[in-house]
Amino acid sequence: MSRGIDRKILHIALPSIVSNITVPLLGLTDTAIAGHMGAPAYIGAIAVGGMIFNMVYWLFGFLRMGTGGLTSQAYGAGRTDECARVLLRALGVALSCGLLFVVLQRPLGDLAFRLLDATDEVKRTARTYYDVLVWGAPAVLGLYSFTGWFLGMQNARIPMYIAVAQNVVNIAASVAFVFGAGWKVEGVAAGTLIAQYAGLAMAALWWRRRYRPSTPRIGWRDVAERGALGRFFAVNRDIFLRTLCLVAVTTGFTSAGAAGGDLVLAANALLMQFFVIFSYVMDGFAYAGEALGGRYAGAGDRRNFRLMAGRLLGWCSALALAFTVLYACGGGLLVGLLTDDASVVGEAGRYLPYVVALPLLSFGAFLLDGLFIGTTSTREMLVGMGAAAVCFFAAFAALRDAWGNHALWTAFLLYLFMRGAVQALFLPKIMRRIGR
């Protein structure tokens, strides 16, 4: 039985890790091509424009998470009709929000660029990048919905294939536009835009080919049924508010580091890459908890839910321990690979012990996020994130005068630990609801 659960976990986790790793490659490709255009302003423009879209799309992550949780529960209950309805609801919201973003692109862009601190040349070039890429909002948000839905259907391979294909299309199109047609930053943006719509088209075609034949006919009245639609928005509202808390902590961490000077800011940014690498792996297992947890919750199968949660705990704790050993033994080497600036290396070394402690203190947050999304226990997840965010800001405010940047890292570790600890208090209650 345990081996069967392990296979199911890895069947979802491993492709999800690959998908996670490929996501930043879209931005990396744009930056690499911009780096060969002959002016630093192009690199800065890509960074500024990418930051705007990343922040906005991050807030819409509920379309993936909420859709995945609701779909996995319907899948576990054997309700193929409800699986289809969840997808249609998610796509309706995604495309509506994406089109609204396109319609409001001018005032939203004006606001974003007014808040940014960059040179006029970088802002002007970034605006060109923004004006092209903003048309991809419906595709990006629509693909969020499809990705969540495929995961809910216990299929992590299709999102992986799409993510890889998007990168291939992006590289080919951007290189053709920039080095073939002689375009500048607008060519980079156009290549990414094409890749975004290619991803959405692939998802739609895959759904049509693999799932459409077994999907019953769904009327729009069923899709817009008040009770189900209300639950859909309630789940996604909680995830959206939870994401706002996450963004607040991330922004607060970066701002506090910047206040410490360029050297501290650079060291913090470099060390955060350790957390990013760890999160790519943990998110893969969180997706497994989301898909399988929702499946067993939908089926009312408390026994297999408990068994899966236990096996997932084993995988996550083992990986956290492995990352702890890796960072303890090779953290200094990794810092040296990321930068050859001796002052930054020295500054980062002062805070390396916090990074070593990070995996063991944070893996519970990733694990429980997945289980809570799968069971659509989003209110409890929001409470956990809210409490953790309060702890972050309170701890930093209390310690910063005496500890400086050490206070920032202490507060960040406390925040990650509290996310998992508070949610763990709710877990027995959530388990009792399964199969009740």
N, C-alpha and C positions, 0 to 999 in steps of 0.2 A: 504493500500500500504506500509506504513512504517513498519507494523508488518511483512509483507512478506519479505521486505528487511532485517529486523533484523534477521529473521529466516535463511536467506541465509548467512548472515555474521557469525552467530554463528555456522552454519552447517560446515563452513570451519575453523573458528577461534579456536573453542574448541578442535577438534581433532589435530589441528596443535600445540596447546599449549602442549598437552600431548606428541606429537612426539618430540617437542623441549626439554621437560624435560627428556625424555628417552635417548636422544643423548649422554649426558655426562656420562650416566650410563655404557656405554661400557668401557670407560677409568677408571671409578670408580671401576668397577668389577676387571679389571686387577690390579689396585693398591691394592685393598683389598686382593686379592689372594697373590700378591707379599709380602704383609705385614705379611703373615704367613709362609714365607719360611725360616725365621731365620736369615736374614742378611739385614741391611739397604741398601746395594748396590742394591738389587733387586728393592726396591721401587724407588730409584734414577734412575735406568735404565729404568723403566717403564715411569717415569716422563719425562726423556730426550728423549726417543724414541717417546713417545706420542706427545711431543712438536714439533718434526720434522714433523711428519705426519700431525698434526693439522695445522701447518703453510702452508704446501704445499697444502693440501686439501682446506684450506680456500681460497687460490687464485683461485681454480677451482670452487668456488661457483657460478660463472656465468653459469655453466651448468644447475644448478637448476633454477636460476632466469630468465635467458634468455629463456630457454625452457618453463617455466611457462607463461611468458608474451606472447610469440609468439603463444603458444597453446591456451591460453584463447581467444585471438583475433580470431583465426581460428574457435574455438568452437562457439563464439558469431556470427560469420558470417555464421555458418551452414556448414562449409567446412570440412567434416570428412576426405577427402583425404589429405588436407593440415595439419590437426592434425597429421595424420600418418607420413607425410613427415618430420614434425618438430621432431618427436620422432626419426626417423631413422637418421636424420642429427645429432641430439644430441648424440645418441648412437655411431655413427661413430666417432665423435670427441672424446667422452669420452673414448672409448675403444682404440683408436689410442694413445691418450695421456697416458692412463694407461699402455699400452704395452711399450711405449717409456720410461716411468719411470722405468719399470722393466728392460729394456735393459740397461739403463744408471744407474742402481742402485749402481754400484761400485763407479764411480766418484762422483755421487751425495752424496752418503753416506760419502765418504772421505772428501768432502767439508764441509758437515754439522757437522761432528764430529771434524773437525779441528777448526771450529768456536766456538764450545761449550766449556764452562769452567766447567769441571768436573774432578773428580779423574780418574786415569787410570782404576781402577776396575769398576767404574760405566760406563765408556765409553766402556769397553770390553763387559760388560754384555748387555748394551744398543745396541751394534752392533749386538749381537745375536738376540735380539728382532727385530731390524730393518731388518736383513737379512731374517727373516721369514715373517714379516708383509708387506714387500714391494711388495710381490706377490699379495696382495689384492688391489693394485691400480686400476686395471681395474674394479673390482667389486664395489669399492667405487664410482668411477666416473660414472660408468654405472648406479648405483642406484641414484646418483644425477639427472641424466637425467630423469629417470623414475619418481622420486618424483616430479620434476617440471612439468612433463607432466600430472601426475595424478591431481595435483593442478589446472593446466590449464583446465583440463576436469571437474573442479568443484567437485573433489572427494578428500577430505582430510582424509577420513577414511582408505583407503588402505595404505598410508604412515604411519599412526598411527599403524595399525596392524603389518606392517612389522617392525617398530621400536621396538615394544614390543616383537615380536617374536625373533628378533635379540638378544635382551638382554637375553632371556631365553636360546637360543642356546649357546650364549657366556658363560654364567654361567655354564651350564651343561658340555660343552666341556672342558672349562678351568679347572674346578674342576676334571673332569675325567683324564685329562692329568697330572695335577700337583700332586693331592693327590692319584690318582689311579695308573697311570703309573710311577710316580716318576720323571717326567720331572721337570725342573726348569722354567726359564724365557721363554724358547722355547715353553713350554706347554701353558703358558699364551698367547703367540703370536699366537700359532696354534689355540687356541680356538677362538680368535678374528678373525683370518683369515677365519675360517669355518663360523662364524657368518656373515661375510661380503659377502661371496659367497651365503650363505643361503638367505640373504636379496635380492640379485640380482635375484636369482632363483625364489623367491616368487613373485617379481615384474613382471618378465617375464611370469610366469604362470598365474598371475592375469590378465595381459594384454591379454594373449591368450584366457583365458576363458571368460572375460567380454567384451573386445573391439574388438578382432580379427574378430568375426563373422560379425560385422557391418562395418568393414574396407574394402574399395575397394582395388583392386589389385594395387600396386604401383610399377612402374618401377624405376630402379636406375637412369635412365636418368632424371626422374622427381625430384628425391631426390637431384641430383647434378646440378639442373637448376641454371645457373649462377646468375640471379638476386636474387632469394630466398636465395641461399647460401651466396651471398654477404651481404644481410641484416642480416642473421643469425650471420655471423662473425662480422659485424659492431656493432650489439647490444651487443654481448658477449665481444667484445674488450672494449667497453665503461665500461661495468660492471667490467671487469678485472682491468682496470686502476683505477676505483673507489675503488676496493678492495685494490689495492696497497696503495692508500692514507689512507684507513682505517687502514691497517697494519702498515703504517708508524707512524700514531698517536698512536696506541696501543703500538708499540715498544718504541716510544719516551716517552710515559707516564711511562712505566715500567723502562726504563733506567734512566729517570730523578729521579724517586723515589728511585732507587738503589743508585744513587749518593748522596742521602740524608742520607744514612746509613741504617743498617739492621732494625732498629726500624721503620723508616719511610716507608721502603719498605714493611715490614710486615703489617703495618697499612693500607697502600694503597691497598695492595693485598686483605686484608680482606674487606675493604669498597667497592672494586670493585664487590664483590659478591652481593651487593645490586643492582648494575646496571645489573648484569647478570640475577638475578631473575626477575627484571622488564622487561628486554629485552625478556625473554622467553614468557611473556604474550603479550607484544606489537608486537613481531614478528608474533604471531598467528593472530592478527588482521591485520597486514601488509599483511600476506598471503591472507587473505580474500579480502583486497583491490586489491591485485594483480590479483587474480582469477576473481573476479566480475568486477573489472575495465577493465581488458582485454576483458572480455565477452561483456560488454556493448559497449566498444570502437569498437570491431569487428563487432557488430551489428549496429553500428552507432546510438546508443540509448543515446543521450545526456541527456535526461530527467532522465532516471533511473541512469545514471552515476552520475549525480549531486545529486540525492536523496540518492544514496548509499554512496557517499562521505560525505554528511551531517550526515547521521546516523553513519557512521564510526567515524566521528569527535566527535559525542556525546559519543559513547562508549569509545574511546581512552581518551578523556578529563576527563570523569568520573573515569576511572581506574587510570589515572595519579593523580587525586585529592585523590583517595582512598589510593594509594601508598604513597603520600605525608603525609597524616595523619598517616598512619601506621608507616612510618619511623620516623616521628616526635615524636610519642607517644611510639613506641616500638623499636626504633633504638638501644638504649643503651642495651636493653635486648638481641636483636639479636647479637650484638657484643659480649656480654658475653657468648652466646651459641656457638659462633664460636671459641672462645679462652678463656682460663682461665689465660693467662699471663697478670698480672696486668699492666705491662708497655705498652704492646701492646693495651690493652683496653683503657688506659689513652691517649695514642697517637692518637688512632682512634677517641676518643671522641672530640679531637680538630677539626677534619675535618668533623664530622658528619653533621653539617649544610649544607655542600655542597651536601651530599647525599640526604638530605631532599628536597633540591631545584631541584634535578636532574629529577624526573618524569615530573614535569610541564614544564621544559625547553627542554626536549628531546622528548616528545611523538610525536610532529609534524614531527620529522625526520623519525620515524618509519612509521607513517601514510602515509606520502608522498612518501617514498621509495616504499611502496606497490603499490600505484596508478601509480607511474612513471614506475615501472617495468611492470605492467599490460598493460600500454599503450605504452610500449617500448620507453618511452621518456628517454632513457639512456644517451644521450648526456647532457641533462639538469641536470640529476642526477649526472653525472660526474662533471659538472661545480659546482654544489652545494657542493659536497664533496671536490673538490679541493679548493674552496674558504674557506670552514670551516677548512680544514687542515692548510692552510696558516695562518688563524686567530689563530689557536692553537699554532703553533710554534712561531708566532710573539708576541703574548700576553705573552707566557711563557718567551721568551727571554727578553722582556721589563720589566717584573715584578720579575723575579726569584731572583735577587740580594737583593731586598728589602723585598720580601714576602716569599721566600723559597718555601716550599711545598704548602702553600696557593696559590701561583702563579700557580702551576701545576693544582690544582683543579679548579681555576678560568678559566684557559685556556681551560680545558677539558669541563666545562659547556658552555663556549662560543662556542667551537667547535660544541657541540651537538645542541645548539640553532641555530647557523648559518646554519647547514645542513638543518633544516626545514625552516628557514626564506628565504634562497636563493631559495629553491625549490618552496616555496609559491609564489614567484614572477613570476615563470613560469607557475603556475597552470591555470590561466585564458587563456593563449595562448593554452595550451594543451586541455582544455575543448572546445575551439572554433574549434579545429581540429576534434572533434568527431561529426559525422553526417554531416560533411561539404559537 
